[in-house]
Structures are given as C-alpha cells and as structure tokens.
Amino acid sequence: MGTAVLFAVVVVGWPASTAFALHMQPLHEKKHDAKRQVEALEEEWRQAQLSGDVAAMDKLLSDDYIGISVTGQVNTKMQQLDRMRSHKFVLTKLQLGEMQVKLVGSIAIVTSRAEVEGNNDGVPLQGTFRYTRVYQRLPSGAWKITSFEATRVPGSRESGNRDASGPKAASSAPMTGPSF
C-alpha cells in the first residue's frame, strides 16, 4: 500500500508542479521581452538624439520627466525638447556600451556607458559618460522615460579636448551639460 500511496502522490503532485513550472515560464519570458523592449527604446532614444528628432523624443519622455546633466542642471521635458528644437544641444556621435537593464515591477533602470561628441550651448563637447535612465511602464503597456542622470567618466575628454582630470578654466558661458 505504501507504494500505491507514493505513486498517487507523485501522479497527483506531478500536474501541480508542471502547472507551476509552466506558470513561471511566462514570467521569465515577460521579463526578457520587457528588457528587449527597453533596449529597443534606448536605440530609438539614441537615434532621436543624433537626428534631433523632437517629435520622437516627445513620445519617449514622460510628462513628468526630470533630467540631471553632468553639471547638475535640471531639465524638465519641455526644457529638454526646447534645447533640442533650438539646437542648443546637438550630438554628432553617441555610441553606447556596457548597457544593463534592471526591472523592478513597472520600472526599468538602464545603466550604460556613452561615448559622446557634439555641441552644448556653442561649446564643443566630447567625452565618456555613464548614465542612468529610468523608464516607467504605463497601464497602457507603453514605456516612458521618467528620469535621467549623467556623470562624466574621470579622465575622459572635455569640451575643447581638455583632460577632465586637470584644472578647469572658468567659463563665462553657462554650462548646462548634456542631458542626452
């Protein structure tokens, strides 16, 4: 009888464990799909930056977006779009690497390294930055960028090709820094 009971437990328990395993698989696939969606949005964002596509950037940024530049300048969505529209911030090179996407509920946190060249308020900009961008998944399923912050990598090249680790010359031009 002991063998029959063990057999019954195994037979009855097997569908439950299989159902549990099948239930868990879609969650993993959903996370993988969400990460791929966010990675694709990072490429859309990169292309919008390089082409100065204000409409695409408007679609990507949440209405409550806050970006913090390398100089500590805080930009809202409207300020960021105005900077793009007026060509105050133009990128000619934006290469991304070492990207990681971390999902926490309906939030995706992206960290990456960016090799950047361009122009910021009339001053040449060149350097390596690390950034964190936060996406929020809306109830509709769409992802929107809600927060961004960039930090210059020590030793990377600054505006005017000066070494970032050396002394910095005072500038009369306001440095708002990239909020790419």
TORMARBA-156626 format. One record per residue (C-alpha): residue number from 1; residue in three letters; chain; z, x, y. Coordinates in steps of 0.05 Angstrom, whole numbers. Example, Ala and Ser with C-alpha at 12.3 -4.5 7.8 and 13.67 -1.06 7.14 Angstrom:
% TORMARBA-156626
    k    r  c       Z       X       Y
    1  ALA  A     156     246     -90
    2  SER  A     143     273     -21
This chain:
% TORMARBA-156626
    k    r  c       Z       X       Y
    1  MET  A       0       0       0
    2  GLY  A      14      58      47
    3  THR  A     -59      79      42
    4  ALA  A     -83       9      58
    5  VAL  A     -38       5     119
    6  LEU  A     -62      73     144
    7  PHE  A    -134      51     132
    8  ALA  A    -121     -14     171
    9  VAL  A     -91      25     229
   10  VAL  A    -149      73     230
   11  VAL  A    -201      18     225
   12  VAL  A    -166     -26     277
   13  GLY  A    -149      33     322
   14  TRP  A    -219      63     320
   15  PRO  A    -254       9     361
   16  ALA  A    -198      13     414
   17  SER  A    -205      89     420
   18  THR  A    -281      84     421
   19  ALA  A    -278      30     474
   20  PHE  A    -230      73     515
   21  ALA  A    -277     133     509
   22  LEU  A    -337      91     530
   23  HIS  A    -298      63     588
   24  MET  A    -280     133     612
   25  GLN  A    -351     160     607
   26  PRO  A    -380     117     663
   27  LEU  A    -324     140     710
   28  HIS  A    -345     213     698
   29  GLU  A    -417     193     707
   30  LYS  A    -399     155     771
   31  LYS  A    -364     217     799
   32  HIS  A    -424     260     781
   33  ASP  A    -471     210     814
   34  ALA  A    -427     207     876
   35  LYS  A    -426     283     882
   36  ARG  A    -502     284     875
   37  GLN  A    -508     230     930
   38  VAL  A    -464     271     977
   39  GLU  A    -503     335     962
   40  ALA  A    -567     297     979
   41  LEU  A    -536     273    1044
   42  GLU  A    -518     345    1061
   43  GLU  A    -592     362    1054
   44  GLU  A    -610     302    1098
   45  TRP  A    -560     326    1149
   46  ARG  A    -588     397    1147
   47  GLN  A    -659     372    1157
   48  ALA  A    -637     326    1214
   49  GLN  A    -603     385    1248
   50  LEU  A    -664     431    1241
   51  SER  A    -713     378    1265
   52  GLY  A    -669     349    1319
   53  ASP  A    -676     280    1287
   54  VAL  A    -626     239    1328
   55  ALA  A    -642     174    1290
   56  ALA  A    -627     207    1223
   57  MET  A    -562     237    1250
   58  ASP  A    -542     170    1279
   59  LYS  A    -550     140    1210
   60  LEU  A    -508     195    1177
   61  LEU  A    -449     195    1226
   62  SER  A    -395     141    1224
   63  ASP  A    -380     105    1289
   64  ASP  A    -311     139    1290
   65  TYR  A    -339     209    1275
   66  ILE  A    -300     268    1303
   67  GLY  A    -329     338    1301
   68  ILE  A    -290     401    1319
   69  SER  A    -330     462    1338
   70  VAL  A    -313     535    1327
   71  THR  A    -285     537    1398
   72  GLY  A    -241     476    1388
   73  GLN  A    -287     428    1426
   74  VAL  A    -280     357    1401
   75  ASN  A    -343     315    1398
   76  THR  A    -350     241    1383
   77  LYS  A    -411     211    1351
   78  MET  A    -442     194    1419
   79  GLN  A    -428     264    1446
   80  GLN  A    -458     296    1385
   81  LEU  A    -520     253    1389
   82  ASP  A    -527     266    1464
   83  ARG  A    -523     342    1451
   84  MET  A    -580     335    1401
   85  ARG  A    -620     288    1446
   86  SER  A    -614     335    1507
   87  HIS  A    -628     397    1464
   88  LYS  A    -562     429    1486
   89  PHE  A    -552     449    1413
   90  VAL  A    -613     469    1373
   91  LEU  A    -614     503    1306
   92  THR  A    -674     542    1282
   93  LYS  A    -641     567    1218
   94  LEU  A    -589     532    1175
   95  GLN  A    -581     559    1105
   96  LEU  A    -524     531    1063
   97  GLY  A    -489     563    1005
   98  GLU  A    -426     560     963
   99  MET  A    -423     485     971
  100  GLN  A    -368     446     936
  101  VAL  A    -357     372     936
  102  LYS  A    -288     344     921
  103  LEU  A    -280     269     910
  104  VAL  A    -215     235     927
  105  GLY  A    -222     160     919
  106  SER  A    -273     136     971
  107  ILE  A    -272     203    1007
  108  ALA  A    -316     263     993
  109  ILE  A    -295     331    1022
  110  VAL  A    -351     382    1027
  111  THR  A    -339     455    1039
  112  SER  A    -396     503    1049
  113  ARG  A    -419     568    1080
  114  ALA  A    -474     564    1132
  115  GLU  A    -520     618    1159
  116  VAL  A    -538     594    1229
  117  GLU  A    -587     614    1284
  118  GLY  A    -604     574    1345
  119  ASN  A    -584     560    1416
  120  ASN  A    -519     530    1443
  121  ASP  A    -518     509    1516
  122  GLY  A    -571     561    1532
  123  VAL  A    -536     617    1495
  124  PRO  A    -566     647    1432
  125  LEU  A    -524     631    1371
  126  GLN  A    -525     670    1306
  127  GLY  A    -472     676    1252
  128  THR  A    -440     656    1188
  129  PHE  A    -393     597    1187
  130  ARG  A    -351     559    1137
  131  TYR  A    -345     485    1148
  132  THR  A    -311     424    1121
  133  ARG  A    -345     357    1126
  134  VAL  A    -312     292    1105
  135  TYR  A    -352     232    1081
  136  GLN  A    -324     163    1072
  137  ARG  A    -355     113    1024
  138  LEU  A    -361      45    1057
  139  PRO  A    -351     -20    1020
  140  SER  A    -428     -27    1021
  141  GLY  A    -431      37     979
  142  ALA  A    -462      79    1036
  143  TRP  A    -431     146    1053
  144  LYS  A    -418     164    1126
  145  ILE  A    -395     230    1157
  146  THR  A    -328     216    1189
  147  SER  A    -303     287    1205
  148  PHE  A    -328     358    1212
  149  GLU  A    -298     425    1229
  150  ALA  A    -330     495    1231
  151  THR  A    -299     564    1230
  152  ARG  A    -336     629    1244
  153  VAL  A    -331     679    1186
  154  PRO  A    -298     742    1214
  155  GLY  A    -348     799    1223
  156  SER  A    -408     753    1228
  157  ARG  A    -456     760    1286
  158  GLU  A    -440     722    1351
  159  SER  A    -484     698    1407
  160  GLY  A    -523     755    1436
  161  ASN  A    -515     793    1370
  162  ARG  A    -445     819    1386
  163  ASP  A    -398     833    1329
  164  ALA  A    -348     776    1324
  165  SER  A    -292     823    1306
  166  GLY  A    -299     862    1370
  167  PRO  A    -274     844    1440
  168  LYS  A    -305     783    1471
  169  ALA  A    -335     784    1540
  170  ALA  A    -315     729    1588
  171  SER  A    -370     679    1600
  172  SER  A    -380     631    1658
  173  ALA  A    -418     583    1613
  174  PRO  A    -375     532    1576
  175  MET  A    -373     549    1502
  176  THR  A    -373     485    1463
  177  GLY  A    -395     518    1399
  178  PRO  A    -434     488    1343
  179  SER  A    -416     421    1316
  180  PHE  A    -471     424    1265
